[in-house]
Amino acid sequence: MFDKVLVALDGSDHAQQALQMATKLAQRCNAGLILFHSVEINAFRSDYDRRVVESAREVYRRIGREQADAILQEAEDVARAAGLNDVNRAVGEGDPVKAMLKITSETPVDLLVVGTRGLTGLREIAMGSVAHKMSAAAPCPVLIVK
């Protein structure tokens, strides 16, 4: 039924629930599992010195990559402990929805698994959740896990 399952991870409790569900589905379908995290680089005012902005972005990018590695390593440990062998990591950059859509355009994915809420807080209330946006934009089915 599913050959490749991608699960979106951000370190939240809902993402952990999504990981558990994605792992079970991958087991039952004998599917590969892609563990995905998007590193968001904060925006800066345009009147800041360009060198300062680029330097700050590199710091945010490095910290974000370190956090992504930690989140994805923990998830990979869970998936492998459940007996999955076909486990891969993918790290996007920027808006999580755009980054996920980019990954799904480059790598065939049969199912996206996302948690109902992540760590986006007030931004989520104002702009809509990643789960909601993915359910509308994804090229494949999306399972939203509570």
The first five atom37 places (N, CA, C, CB, O) and aatype in JSON, in Angstrom:
{
  "aatype": [12, 13, 3, 11, 19, 10, 19, 0, 10, 3, 7, 15, 3, 8, 0, 5, 5, 0, 10, 5, 12, 0, 16, 11, 10, 0, 5, 1, 4, 2, 0, 7, 10, 9, 10, 13, 8, 15, 19, 6, 9, 2, 0, 13, 1, 15, 3, 18, 3, 1, 1, 19, 19, 6, 15, 0, 1, 6, 19, 18, 1, 1, 9, 7, 1, 6, 5, 0, 3, 0, 9, 10, 5, 6, 0, 6, 3, 19, 0, 1, 0, 0, 7, 10, 2, 3, 19, 2, 1, 0, 19, 7, 6, 7, 3, 14, 19, 11, 0, 12, 10, 11, 9, 16, 15, 6, 16, 14, 19, 3, 10, 10, 19, 19, 7, 16, 1, 7, 10, 16, 7, 10, 1, 6, 9, 0, 12, 7, 15, 19, 0, 8, 11, 12, 15, 0, 0, 0, 14, 4, 14, 19, 10, 9, 19, 11],
  "atom_mask": [
    [1, 1, 1, 1, 1],
    [1, 1, 1, 1, 1],
    [1, 1, 1, 1, 1],
    [1, 1, 1, 1, 1],
    [1, 1, 1, 1, 1],
    [1, 1, 1, 1, 1],
    [1, 1, 1, 1, 1],
    [1, 1, 1, 1, 1],
    [1, 1, 1, 1, 1],
    [1, 1, 1, 1, 1],
    [1, 1, 1, 0, 1],
    [1, 1, 1, 1, 1],
    [1, 1, 1, 1, 1],
    [1, 1, 1, 1, 1],
    [1, 1, 1, 1, 1],
    [1, 1, 1, 1, 1],
    [1, 1, 1, 1, 1],
    [1, 1, 1, 1, 1],
    [1, 1, 1, 1, 1],
    [1, 1, 1, 1, 1],
    [1, 1, 1, 1, 1],
    [1, 1, 1, 1, 1],
    [1, 1, 1, 1, 1],
    [1, 1, 1, 1, 1],
    [1, 1, 1, 1, 1],
    [1, 1, 1, 1, 1],
    [1, 1, 1, 1, 1],
    [1, 1, 1, 1, 1],
    [1, 1, 1, 1, 1],
    [1, 1, 1, 1, 1],
    [1, 1, 1, 1, 1],
    [1, 1, 1, 0, 1],
    [1, 1, 1, 1, 1],
    [1, 1, 1, 1, 1],
    [1, 1, 1, 1, 1],
    [1, 1, 1, 1, 1],
    [1, 1, 1, 1, 1],
    [1, 1, 1, 1, 1],
    [1, 1, 1, 1, 1],
    [1, 1, 1, 1, 1],
    [1, 1, 1, 1, 1],
    [1, 1, 1, 1, 1],
    [1, 1, 1, 1, 1],
    [1, 1, 1, 1, 1],
    [1, 1, 1, 1, 1],
    [1, 1, 1, 1, 1],
    [1, 1, 1, 1, 1],
    [1, 1, 1, 1, 1],
    [1, 1, 1, 1, 1],
    [1, 1, 1, 1, 1],
    [1, 1, 1, 1, 1],
    [1, 1, 1, 1, 1],
    [1, 1, 1, 1, 1],
    [1, 1, 1, 1, 1],
    [1, 1, 1, 1, 1],
    [1, 1, 1, 1, 1],
    [1, 1, 1, 1, 1],
    [1, 1, 1, 1, 1],
    [1, 1, 1, 1, 1],
    [1, 1, 1, 1, 1],
    [1, 1, 1, 1, 1],
    [1, 1, 1, 1, 1],
    [1, 1, 1, 1, 1],
    [1, 1, 1, 0, 1],
    [1, 1, 1, 1, 1],
    [1, 1, 1, 1, 1],
    [1, 1, 1, 1, 1],
    [1, 1, 1, 1, 1],
    [1, 1, 1, 1, 1],
    [1, 1, 1, 1, 1],
    [1, 1, 1, 1, 1],
    [1, 1, 1, 1, 1],
    [1, 1, 1, 1, 1],
    [1, 1, 1, 1, 1],
    [1, 1, 1, 1, 1],
    [1, 1, 1, 1, 1],
    [1, 1, 1, 1, 1],
    [1, 1, 1, 1, 1],
    [1, 1, 1, 1, 1],
    [1, 1, 1, 1, 1],
    [1, 1, 1, 1, 1],
    [1, 1, 1, 1, 1],
    [1, 1, 1, 0, 1],
    [1, 1, 1, 1, 1],
    [1, 1, 1, 1, 1],
    [1, 1, 1, 1, 1],
    [1, 1, 1, 1, 1],
    [1, 1, 1, 1, 1],
    [1, 1, 1, 1, 1],
    [1, 1, 1, 1, 1],
    [1, 1, 1, 1, 1],
    [1, 1, 1, 0, 1],
    [1, 1, 1, 1, 1],
    [1, 1, 1, 0, 1],
    [1, 1, 1, 1, 1],
    [1, 1, 1, 1, 1],
    [1, 1, 1, 1, 1],
    [1, 1, 1, 1, 1],
    [1, 1, 1, 1, 1],
    [1, 1, 1, 1, 1],
    [1, 1, 1, 1, 1],
    [1, 1, 1, 1, 1],
    [1, 1, 1, 1, 1],
    [1, 1, 1, 1, 1],
    [1, 1, 1, 1, 1],
    [1, 1, 1, 1, 1],
    [1, 1, 1, 1, 1],
    [1, 1, 1, 1, 1],
    [1, 1, 1, 1, 1],
    [1, 1, 1, 1, 1],
    [1, 1, 1, 1, 1],
    [1, 1, 1, 1, 1],
    [1, 1, 1, 1, 1],
    [1, 1, 1, 1, 1],
    [1, 1, 1, 0, 1],
    [1, 1, 1, 1, 1],
    [1, 1, 1, 1, 1],
    [1, 1, 1, 0, 1],
    [1, 1, 1, 1, 1],
    [1, 1, 1, 1, 1],
    [1, 1, 1, 0, 1],
    [1, 1, 1, 1, 1],
    [1, 1, 1, 1, 1],
    [1, 1, 1, 1, 1],
    [1, 1, 1, 1, 1],
    [1, 1, 1, 1, 1],
    [1, 1, 1, 1, 1],
    [1, 1, 1, 0, 1],
    [1, 1, 1, 1, 1],
    [1, 1, 1, 1, 1],
    [1, 1, 1, 1, 1],
    [1, 1, 1, 1, 1],
    [1, 1, 1, 1, 1],
    [1, 1, 1, 1, 1],
    [1, 1, 1, 1, 1],
    [1, 1, 1, 1, 1],
    [1, 1, 1, 1, 1],
    [1, 1, 1, 1, 1],
    [1, 1, 1, 1, 1],
    [1, 1, 1, 1, 1],
    [1, 1, 1, 1, 1],
    [1, 1, 1, 1, 1],
    [1, 1, 1, 1, 1],
    [1, 1, 1, 1, 1],
    [1, 1, 1, 1, 1],
    [1, 1, 1, 1, 1]
  ],
  "atom_positions": [
    [[0.81, -1.19, 0.0], [0.0, 0.0, 0.0], [0.87, 1.27, 0.0], [-0.93, -0.01, 1.2], [0.65, 2.17, -0.81]],
    [[1.85, 1.33, 0.92], [2.79, 2.46, 0.97], [4.2, 1.91, 0.86], [2.61, 3.31, 2.28], [4.57, 0.98, 1.57]],
    [[4.99, 2.51, -0.03], [6.39, 2.12, -0.16], [7.32, 3.06, 0.59], [6.79, 2.07, -1.62], [8.35, 2.64, 1.12]],
    [[6.96, 4.35, 0.64], [7.76, 5.36, 1.35], [6.84, 6.22, 2.2], [8.57, 6.25, 0.35], [5.86, 6.77, 1.7]],
    [[7.16, 6.32, 3.47], [6.41, 7.15, 4.41], [7.34, 8.22, 4.93], [5.81, 6.29, 5.59], [8.44, 7.93, 5.4]],
    [[6.9, 9.47, 4.86], [7.68, 10.58, 5.4], [6.98, 11.09, 6.65], [7.87, 11.72, 4.35], [5.77, 11.36, 6.62]],
    [[7.72, 11.24, 7.73], [7.15, 11.79, 8.96], [7.87, 13.09, 9.29], [7.28, 10.77, 10.13], [9.09, 13.17, 9.29]],
    [[7.06, 14.11, 9.57], [7.59, 15.43, 9.91], [7.84, 15.49, 11.41], [6.61, 16.57, 9.47], [6.98, 15.14, 12.22]],
    [[9.04, 15.94, 11.77], [9.45, 15.96, 13.17], [9.95, 17.34, 13.56], [10.53, 14.9, 13.44], [10.73, 17.96, 12.83]],
    [[9.5, 17.83, 14.72], [9.97, 19.12, 15.21], [10.34, 19.09, 16.68], [8.92, 20.19, 14.97], [10.63, 20.12, 17.28]],
    [[10.32, 17.91, 17.27], [10.65, 17.79, 18.69], [9.46, 17.91, 19.61], [0.0, 0.0, 0.0], [9.61, 17.77, 20.83]],
    [[8.27, 18.16, 19.08], [7.07, 18.31, 19.91], [6.5, 16.94, 20.28], [6.01, 19.15, 19.18], [6.84, 15.92, 19.68]],
    [[5.62, 16.94, 21.27], [4.93, 15.7, 21.66], [4.07, 15.17, 20.52], [4.06, 15.93, 22.9], [4.0, 13.95, 20.32]],
    [[3.43, 16.06, 19.78], [2.6, 15.63, 18.65], [3.45, 14.99, 17.56], [1.81, 16.82, 18.07], [3.01, 14.03, 16.92]],
    [[4.63, 15.49, 17.34], [5.53, 14.89, 16.36], [5.96, 13.5, 16.82], [6.77, 15.78, 16.14], [6.14, 12.6, 16.0]],
    [[6.13, 13.32, 18.12], [6.48, 11.99, 18.64], [5.35, 11.0, 18.4], [6.81, 12.06, 20.15], [5.59, 9.84, 18.08]],
    [[4.12, 11.47, 18.54], [2.95, 10.62, 18.25], [2.93, 10.27, 16.76], [1.63, 11.33, 18.66], [2.65, 9.13, 16.38]],
    [[3.24, 11.26, 15.93], [3.29, 11.02, 14.48], [4.38, 9.99, 14.16], [3.55, 12.35, 13.72], [4.18, 9.12, 13.31]],
    [[5.53, 10.08, 14.83], [6.62, 9.13, 14.62], [6.17, 7.72, 14.98], [7.84, 9.52, 15.45], [6.45, 6.77, 14.25]],
    [[5.49, 7.58, 16.1], [5.0, 6.25, 16.51], [4.07, 5.67, 15.45], [4.27, 6.34, 17.88], [4.19, 4.49, 15.09]],
    [[3.16, 6.49, 14.94], [2.21, 6.02, 13.92], [2.93, 5.69, 12.62], [1.13, 7.08, 13.67], [2.67, 4.66, 12.0]],
    [[3.84, 6.56, 12.2], [4.58, 6.33, 10.96], [5.42, 5.05, 11.05], [5.48, 7.53, 10.64], [5.52, 4.3, 10.08]],
    [[6.01, 4.82, 12.2], [6.82, 3.62, 12.4], [5.95, 2.37, 12.29], [7.52, 3.65, 13.78], [6.34, 1.4, 11.63]],
    [[4.79, 2.39, 12.92], [3.87, 1.24, 12.83], [3.41, 1.0, 11.4], [2.64, 1.46, 13.74], [3.38, -0.14, 10.94]],
    [[3.07, 2.07, 10.7], [2.64, 1.92, 9.31], [3.77, 1.38, 8.43], [2.15, 3.27, 8.76], [3.55, 0.51, 7.6]],
    [[4.97, 1.89, 8.62], [6.11, 1.42, 7.84], [6.37, -0.07, 8.11], [7.38, 2.24, 8.16], [6.7, -0.82, 7.19]],
    [[6.22, -0.48, 9.35], [6.39, -1.9, 9.7], [5.36, -2.74, 8.97], [6.26, -2.12, 11.23], [5.7, -3.72, 8.3]],
    [[4.1, -2.36, 9.09], [3.0, -3.15, 8.52], [3.04, -3.19, 7.0], [1.67, -2.58, 8.96], [2.65, -4.19, 6.4]],
    [[3.51, -2.13, 6.38], [3.54, -2.05, 4.92], [4.9, -2.44, 4.34], [3.18, -0.65, 4.46], [5.1, -2.44, 3.12]],
    [[5.84, -2.77, 5.22], [7.21, -3.04, 4.79], [7.73, -1.87, 3.94], [7.28, -4.37, 3.99], [8.32, -2.07, 2.88]],
    [[7.49, -0.67, 4.44], [7.84, 0.56, 3.72], [9.09, 1.2, 4.28], [6.68, 1.56, 3.77], [9.47, 0.95, 5.43]],
    [[9.73, 2.01, 3.47], [10.83, 2.83, 3.94], [10.27, 4.02, 4.71], [0.0, 0.0, 0.0], [9.15, 4.46, 4.47]],
    [[11.06, 4.52, 5.65], [10.65, 5.64, 6.47], [11.64, 6.78, 6.29], [10.54, 5.24, 7.97], [12.85, 6.59, 6.43]],
    [[11.12, 7.95, 5.97], [11.94, 9.16, 5.86], [11.62, 10.05, 7.04], [11.69, 9.9, 4.5], [10.46, 10.43, 7.24]],
    [[12.63, 10.39, 7.81], [12.49, 11.27, 8.97], [12.85, 12.68, 8.51], [13.41, 10.8, 10.16], [13.96, 12.92, 8.04]],
    [[11.91, 13.61, 8.65], [12.09, 14.94, 8.09], [12.03, 16.02, 9.17], [11.04, 15.22, 7.03], [11.19, 15.98, 10.06]],
    [[12.93, 16.99, 9.07], [12.92, 18.17, 9.93], [13.3, 19.38, 9.09], [13.89, 18.01, 11.14], [14.18, 19.29, 8.24]],
    [[12.63, 20.48, 9.32], [12.96, 21.72, 8.61], [13.61, 22.7, 9.57], [11.69, 22.34, 7.97], [13.11, 22.96, 10.66]],
    [[14.74, 23.23, 9.14], [15.46, 24.23, 9.92], [14.98, 25.6, 9.45], [17.03, 24.09, 9.76], [15.18, 25.97, 8.3]],
    [[14.36, 26.33, 10.35], [13.88, 27.67, 10.0], [14.95, 28.69, 10.36], [12.55, 27.98, 10.72], [15.46, 28.71, 11.48]],
    [[15.26, 29.54, 9.41], [16.22, 30.62, 9.62], [15.41, 31.89, 9.8], [17.24, 30.75, 8.41], [14.67, 32.3, 8.91]],
    [[15.55, 32.51, 10.96], [14.77, 33.71, 11.26], [15.08, 34.85, 10.3], [15.04, 34.16, 12.68], [16.2, 35.01, 9.82]],
    [[14.05, 35.64, 10.03], [14.21, 36.8, 9.16], [14.8, 37.97, 9.95], [12.84, 37.21, 8.53], [14.62, 38.07, 11.17]],
    [[15.49, 38.83, 9.25], [16.09, 40.0, 9.87], [15.61, 41.24, 9.13], [17.65, 39.92, 9.87], [15.24, 41.17, 7.96]],
    [[15.62, 42.34, 9.81], [15.24, 43.61, 9.17], [16.19, 43.9, 8.01], [15.26, 44.78, 10.19], [17.38, 43.61, 8.08]],
    [[15.63, 44.48, 6.96], [16.44, 44.73, 5.76], [17.44, 45.87, 5.94], [15.52, 45.04, 4.6], [18.37, 46.0, 5.13]],
    [[17.27, 46.68, 6.98], [18.22, 47.78, 7.15], [19.44, 47.39, 7.99], [17.52, 48.96, 7.8], [20.3, 48.23, 8.25]],
    [[19.52, 46.14, 8.41], [20.71, 45.68, 9.12], [21.86, 45.54, 8.12], [20.44, 44.34, 9.85], [21.64, 45.29, 6.94]],
    [[23.06, 45.68, 8.6], [24.24, 45.49, 7.78], [24.22, 44.06, 7.21], [25.54, 45.75, 8.6], [24.05, 43.1, 7.96]],
    [[24.4, 43.93, 5.92], [24.32, 42.63, 5.24], [25.29, 41.6, 5.84], [24.62, 42.81, 3.76], [24.93, 40.43, 5.97]],
    [[26.5, 42.04, 6.21], [27.47, 41.1, 6.79], [26.99, 40.57, 8.13], [28.83, 41.79, 6.96], [27.19, 39.4, 8.46]],
    [[26.35, 41.45, 8.91], [25.82, 41.01, 10.21], [24.7, 40.01, 10.01], [25.32, 42.22, 11.03], [24.64, 38.99, 10.69]],
    [[23.81, 40.31, 9.06], [22.68, 39.42, 8.78], [23.18, 38.06, 8.32], [21.75, 40.04, 7.73], [22.72, 37.03, 8.81]],
    [[24.11, 38.04, 7.38], [24.64, 36.76, 6.88], [25.35, 35.98, 7.98], [25.59, 37.0, 5.71], [25.22, 34.76, 8.06]],
    [[26.09, 36.67, 8.81], [26.77, 36.02, 9.93], [25.76, 35.42, 10.89], [27.68, 37.02, 10.66], [25.93, 34.28, 11.34]],
    [[24.72, 36.18, 11.21], [23.68, 35.69, 12.12], [22.94, 34.5, 11.51], [22.69, 36.81, 12.47], [22.63, 33.54, 12.21]],
    [[22.66, 34.56, 10.22], [21.98, 33.45, 9.55], [22.83, 32.18, 9.63], [21.69, 33.8, 8.08], [22.3, 31.09, 9.84]],
    [[24.13, 32.32, 9.46], [25.0, 31.15, 9.54], [24.97, 30.55, 10.95], [26.45, 31.52, 9.15], [24.98, 29.33, 11.11]],
    [[24.94, 31.4, 11.96], [24.85, 30.9, 13.34], [23.52, 30.17, 13.54], [24.98, 32.07, 14.36], [23.51, 29.06, 14.07]],
    [[22.4, 30.79, 13.11], [21.09, 30.14, 13.21], [21.08, 28.82, 12.44], [19.98, 31.07, 12.69], [20.55, 27.82, 12.93]],
    [[21.65, 28.82, 11.25], [21.68, 27.62, 10.42], [22.46, 26.51, 11.13], [22.31, 27.93, 9.04], [22.01, 25.36, 11.17]],
    [[23.62, 26.85, 11.7], [24.43, 25.84, 12.4], [23.68, 25.28, 13.6], [25.78, 26.45, 12.84], [23.64, 24.07, 13.8]],
    [[23.1, 26.17, 14.4], [22.34, 25.72, 15.57], [21.15, 24.88, 15.14], [21.86, 26.93, 16.41], [20.85, 23.85, 15.75]],
    [[20.46, 25.32, 14.09], [19.31, 24.57, 13.58], [19.7, 23.2, 13.09], [0.0, 0.0, 0.0], [18.98, 22.23, 13.33]],
    [[20.82, 23.09, 12.41], [21.31, 21.79, 11.93], [21.66, 20.87, 13.1], [22.54, 21.97, 11.01], [21.39, 19.67, 13.05]],
    [[22.25, 21.43, 14.13], [22.57, 20.63, 15.32], [21.29, 20.12, 15.98], [23.4, 21.46, 16.33], [21.22, 18.96, 16.38]],
    [[20.29, 20.98, 16.09], [19.01, 20.56, 16.65], [18.35, 19.51, 15.78], [18.07, 21.76, 16.82], [17.81, 18.52, 16.28]],
    [[18.41, 19.71, 14.45], [17.83, 18.74, 13.53], [18.5, 17.38, 13.69], [17.97, 19.24, 12.08], [17.83, 16.35, 13.74]],
    [[19.83, 17.38, 13.78], [20.56, 16.12, 13.97], [20.11, 15.4, 15.23], [22.06, 16.38, 14.02], [19.92, 14.18, 15.22]],
    [[19.93, 16.15, 16.31], [19.51, 15.54, 17.58], [18.09, 14.97, 17.46], [19.57, 16.57, 18.72], [17.83, 13.85, 17.9]],
    [[17.18, 15.74, 16.87], [15.79, 15.29, 16.71], [15.74, 14.05, 15.82], [14.91, 16.42, 16.11], [15.06, 13.07, 16.14]],
    [[16.46, 14.09, 14.72], [16.42, 12.98, 13.77], [17.14, 11.75, 14.31], [17.03, 13.39, 12.45], [16.73, 10.62, 14.01]],
    [[18.2, 11.93, 15.09], [18.89, 10.78, 15.68], [17.97, 10.06, 16.66], [20.19, 11.22, 16.38], [17.9, 8.84, 16.67]],
    [[17.29, 10.83, 17.48], [16.35, 10.23, 18.44], [15.26, 9.46, 17.7], [15.73, 11.32, 19.35], [14.9, 8.35, 18.09]],
    [[14.73, 10.05, 16.63], [13.69, 9.39, 15.85], [14.22, 8.13, 15.16], [13.11, 10.36, 14.81], [13.54, 7.11, 15.11]],
    [[15.43, 8.22, 14.64], [16.02, 7.05, 13.99], [16.22, 5.92, 15.0], [17.36, 7.41, 13.34], [16.0, 4.75, 14.67]],
    [[16.63, 6.25, 16.19], [16.78, 5.23, 17.24], [15.45, 4.52, 17.51], [17.32, 5.88, 18.54], [15.41, 3.3, 17.67]],
    [[14.37, 5.3, 17.57], [13.03, 4.74, 17.8], [12.65, 3.8, 16.65], [11.97, 5.87, 17.94], [12.19, 2.68, 16.87]],
    [[12.85, 4.27, 15.41], [12.47, 3.48, 14.23], [13.29, 2.2, 14.14], [12.65, 4.31, 12.96], [12.75, 1.13, 13.83]],
    [[14.58, 2.29, 14.39], [15.42, 1.1, 14.3], [15.12, 0.12, 15.44], [16.91, 1.5, 14.32], [15.17, -1.1, 15.25]],
    [[14.81, 0.65, 16.62], [14.44, -0.22, 17.74], [13.15, -0.98, 17.44], [14.27, 0.62, 19.03], [12.92, -2.07, 17.97]],
    [[12.3, -0.39, 16.58], [11.06, -1.05, 16.19], [11.29, -2.07, 15.07], [10.03, 0.0, 15.73], [10.35, -2.75, 14.63]],
    [[12.53, -2.18, 14.61], [12.86, -3.19, 13.61], [12.91, -2.68, 12.17], [0.0, 0.0, 0.0], [13.05, -3.48, 11.25]],
    [[12.82, -1.38, 11.97], [12.89, -0.84, 10.61], [14.35, -0.73, 10.17], [12.2, 0.53, 10.53], [15.2, -0.26, 10.93]],
    [[14.62, -1.15, 8.94], [15.96, -1.05, 8.4], [16.1, 0.06, 7.36], [16.36, -2.36, 7.78], [17.15, 0.68, 7.25]],
    [[15.02, 0.3, 6.62], [15.04, 1.32, 5.57], [14.6, 2.65, 6.17], [14.11, 0.91, 4.38], [13.45, 3.07, 6.02]],
    [[15.54, 3.31, 6.84], [15.27, 4.58, 7.51], [16.26, 5.62, 6.98], [15.38, 4.44, 9.07], [17.48, 5.41, 7.02]],
    [[15.73, 6.72, 6.49], [16.57, 7.79, 5.96], [16.18, 9.11, 6.6], [16.44, 7.89, 4.42], [15.07, 9.27, 7.11]],
    [[17.11, 10.05, 6.56], [16.88, 11.38, 7.11], [16.82, 12.4, 5.98], [17.97, 11.76, 8.12], [17.49, 12.26, 4.95]],
    [[16.01, 13.43, 6.19], [15.97, 14.55, 5.25], [15.82, 15.83, 6.07], [14.79, 14.4, 4.21], [14.97, 15.92, 6.95]],
    [[16.66, 16.8, 5.76], [16.6, 18.09, 6.44], [16.32, 19.16, 5.4], [17.92, 18.39, 7.22], [17.05, 19.3, 4.42]],
    [[15.25, 19.91, 5.62], [14.92, 21.03, 4.76], [15.31, 22.32, 5.44], [0.0, 0.0, 0.0], [15.72, 22.33, 6.6]],
    [[15.17, 23.4, 4.7], [15.49, 24.71, 5.29], [14.4, 25.69, 4.92], [16.88, 25.22, 4.8], [13.92, 25.73, 3.79]],
    [[14.02, 26.49, 5.92], [13.0, 27.51, 5.69], [11.64, 27.05, 6.17], [0.0, 0.0, 0.0], [11.52, 26.22, 7.07]],
    [[10.62, 27.6, 5.55], [9.23, 27.27, 5.89], [9.03, 25.76, 5.82], [8.23, 28.0, 4.95], [9.34, 25.15, 4.8]],
    [[8.51, 25.14, 6.89], [8.37, 23.68, 6.9], [7.5, 23.13, 5.77], [7.8, 23.24, 8.22], [7.81, 22.08, 5.21]],
    [[6.43, 23.83, 5.42], [5.56, 23.36, 4.35], [6.3, 23.38, 3.02], [4.27, 24.22, 4.28], [6.29, 22.39, 2.28]],
    [[6.93, 24.49, 2.7], [7.67, 24.59, 1.44], [8.81, 23.57, 1.39], [8.24, 26.0, 1.25], [9.06, 22.96, 0.35]],
    [[9.48, 23.4, 2.51], [10.59, 22.44, 2.56], [10.09, 21.01, 2.36], [11.34, 22.56, 3.89], [10.73, 20.22, 1.67]],
    [[8.95, 20.68, 2.97], [8.39, 19.34, 2.81], [7.93, 19.11, 1.37], [7.22, 19.13, 3.79], [8.14, 18.03, 0.82]],
    [[7.31, 20.12, 0.78], [6.87, 19.99, -0.61], [8.07, 19.81, -1.55], [6.05, 21.23, -1.04], [7.99, 19.07, -2.53]],
    [[9.16, 20.47, -1.25], [10.37, 20.31, -2.05], [10.89, 18.88, -1.95], [11.47, 21.32, -1.6], [11.24, 18.26, -2.95]],
    [[10.94, 18.36, -0.74], [11.4, 16.98, -0.53], [10.51, 15.99, -1.28], [11.44, 16.64, 0.98], [11.0, 15.08, -1.93]],
    [[9.19, 16.18, -1.17], [8.27, 15.24, -1.83], [8.33, 15.36, -3.36], [6.84, 15.48, -1.35], [7.96, 14.42, -4.06]],
    [[8.79, 16.5, -3.88], [8.94, 16.61, -5.33], [10.23, 15.93, -5.8], [8.93, 18.09, -5.76], [10.33, 15.52, -6.96]],
    [[11.22, 15.82, -4.91], [12.5, 15.21, -5.25], [12.54, 13.71, -4.97], [13.61, 15.89, -4.5], [13.25, 12.96, -5.64]],
    [[11.77, 13.28, -3.97], [11.76, 11.89, -3.54], [10.33, 11.39, -3.53], [12.41, 11.73, -2.14], [9.49, 11.97, -2.84]],
    [[10.02, 10.34, -4.27], [8.65, 9.83, -4.25], [8.24, 9.38, -2.85], [8.49, 8.66, -5.24], [8.92, 8.57, -2.22]],
    [[7.15, 9.92, -2.37], [6.62, 9.59, -1.06], [5.15, 9.22, -1.23], [6.79, 10.79, -0.05], [4.42, 9.9, -1.94]],
    [[4.73, 8.13, -0.59], [3.35, 7.67, -0.72], [2.44, 8.19, 0.38], [3.32, 6.17, -0.72], [1.22, 8.22, 0.21]],
    [[3.03, 8.6, 1.51], [2.24, 9.08, 2.64], [3.07, 10.03, 3.48], [1.73, 7.9, 3.5], [4.24, 9.77, 3.77]],
    [[2.45, 11.14, 3.86], [3.06, 12.07, 4.82], [2.35, 11.89, 6.15], [2.96, 13.55, 4.33], [1.12, 11.79, 6.19]],
    [[3.11, 11.84, 7.23], [2.54, 11.73, 8.56], [3.0, 12.95, 9.36], [2.95, 10.39, 9.27], [4.2, 13.2, 9.49]],
    [[2.03, 13.7, 9.88], [2.35, 14.92, 10.63], [1.51, 14.95, 11.9], [2.09, 16.19, 9.78], [0.41, 14.38, 11.96]],
    [[2.03, 15.62, 12.91], [1.28, 15.83, 14.15], [0.3, 16.98, 13.98], [0.0, 0.0, 0.0], [0.48, 17.84, 13.12]],
    [[-0.72, 17.0, 14.82], [-1.72, 18.06, 14.71], [-1.16, 19.42, 15.09], [-2.91, 17.75, 15.58], [-1.57, 20.44, 14.53]],
    [[-0.24, 19.45, 16.02], [0.36, 20.71, 16.46], [1.84, 20.51, 16.63], [-0.28, 21.22, 17.76], [2.31, 19.45, 17.04]],
    [[2.57, 21.57, 16.31], [4.01, 21.52, 16.5], [4.44, 22.58, 17.48], [0.0, 0.0, 0.0], [3.73, 22.87, 18.45]],
    [[5.59, 23.14, 17.24], [6.17, 24.12, 18.14], [6.02, 25.55, 17.62], [7.63, 23.81, 18.36], [6.76, 26.44, 18.05]],
    [[5.08, 25.79, 16.72], [5.02, 27.09, 16.07], [4.26, 28.14, 16.86], [4.4, 26.95, 14.74], [4.4, 29.33, 16.57]],
    [[3.47, 27.77, 17.84], [2.84, 28.72, 18.76], [1.93, 29.74, 18.1], [0.0, 0.0, 0.0], [1.05, 29.39, 17.32]],
    [[2.16, 31.02, 18.41], [1.29, 32.09, 17.91], [1.3, 32.19, 16.4], [1.71, 33.41, 18.51], [0.28, 32.52, 15.79]],
    [[2.43, 31.91, 15.78], [2.48, 31.96, 14.32], [1.49, 30.98, 13.71], [3.9, 31.65, 13.82], [0.86, 31.27, 12.69]],
    [[1.34, 29.81, 14.35], [0.41, 28.81, 13.85], [-1.02, 29.33, 13.9], [0.52, 27.52, 14.67], [-1.8, 29.12, 12.98]],
    [[-1.36, 30.02, 14.98], [-2.71, 30.57, 15.12], [-2.97, 31.61, 14.03], [-2.91, 31.2, 16.52], [-4.06, 31.65, 13.45]],
    [[-1.99, 32.44, 13.77], [-2.17, 33.51, 12.81], [-2.14, 33.02, 11.36], [-1.11, 34.56, 13.01], [-2.88, 33.55, 10.52]],
    [[-1.32, 32.04, 11.06], [-1.1, 31.65, 9.67], [-1.65, 30.28, 9.31], [0.35, 31.68, 9.37], [-1.67, 29.93, 8.13]],
    [[-2.09, 29.51, 10.25], [-2.56, 28.16, 9.96], [-1.47, 27.15, 10.24], [0.0, 0.0, 0.0], [-0.28, 27.45, 10.14]],
    [[-1.88, 25.96, 10.59], [-0.9, 24.94, 10.99], [-0.22, 24.31, 9.78], [-1.58, 23.87, 11.83], [-0.75, 24.3, 8.67]],
    [[0.95, 23.78, 10.05], [1.68, 23.03, 9.03], [0.83, 21.85, 8.57], [3.06, 22.54, 9.58], [0.76, 21.57, 7.38]],
    [[0.21, 21.16, 9.5], [-0.62, 20.0, 9.15], [-1.75, 20.41, 8.2], [-1.21, 19.35, 10.43], [-2.01, 19.73, 7.21]],
    [[-2.41, 21.49, 8.51], [-3.51, 21.95, 7.66], [-3.0, 22.31, 6.26], [-4.22, 23.17, 8.3], [-3.6, 21.92, 5.26]],
    [[-1.91, 23.05, 6.2], [-1.35, 23.45, 4.9], [-0.89, 22.24, 4.1], [-0.18, 24.43, 5.1], [-1.1, 22.18, 2.88]],
    [[-0.27, 21.28, 4.76], [0.19, 20.09, 4.05], [-0.98, 19.27, 3.54], [1.08, 19.24, 4.95], [-0.91, 18.7, 2.45]],
    [[-2.04, 19.2, 4.31], [-3.2, 18.42, 3.86], [-3.78, 18.99, 2.58], [-4.27, 18.38, 4.94], [-4.37, 18.25, 1.78]],
    [[-3.63, 20.29, 2.37], [-4.15, 20.93, 1.17], [-3.15, 20.89, 0.01], [-4.53, 22.36, 1.47], [-3.56, 20.81, -1.15]],
    [[-1.86, 20.93, 0.29], [-0.86, 21.11, -0.77], [-0.09, 19.85, -1.15], [0.11, 22.13, -0.35], [0.52, 19.82, -2.22]],
    [[-0.11, 18.83, -0.33], [0.73, 17.66, -0.56], [0.3, 16.88, -1.81], [0.7, 16.74, 0.66], [-0.89, 16.82, -2.13]],
    [[1.26, 16.29, -2.5], [0.96, 15.51, -3.69], [0.53, 14.07, -3.38], [2.16, 15.49, -4.6], [0.29, 13.27, -4.29]],
    [[0.43, 13.74, -2.1], [0.07, 12.39, -1.68], [-0.82, 12.5, -0.44], [1.34, 11.53, -1.38], [-1.0, 13.59, 0.1]],
    [[-1.38, 11.37, 0.02], [-2.2, 11.42, 1.23], [-1.39, 11.91, 2.44], [-2.78, 10.03, 1.52], [-0.18, 11.71, 2.53]],
    [[-2.1, 12.57, 3.35], [-1.5, 13.1, 4.58], [-2.28, 12.53, 5.76], [-1.52, 14.68, 4.6], [-3.5, 12.65, 5.83]],
    [[-1.57, 11.9, 6.67], [-2.17, 11.4, 7.9], [-1.81, 12.37, 9.01], [-1.68, 9.95, 8.24], [-0.64, 12.56, 9.32]],
    [[-2.84, 12.97, 9.61], [-2.62, 13.92, 10.71], [-2.92, 13.18, 12.01], [-3.53, 15.21, 10.55], [-4.03, 12.69, 12.22]],
    [[-1.92, 13.12, 12.88], [-1.98, 12.34, 14.1], [-2.19, 13.25, 15.3], [-0.71, 11.5, 14.27], [-1.49, 14.25, 15.46]],
    [[-3.16, 12.9, 16.15], [-3.41, 13.66, 17.39], [-2.45, 13.21, 18.46], [-4.85, 13.49, 17.87], [-2.5, 13.73, 19.57]]
  ]
}
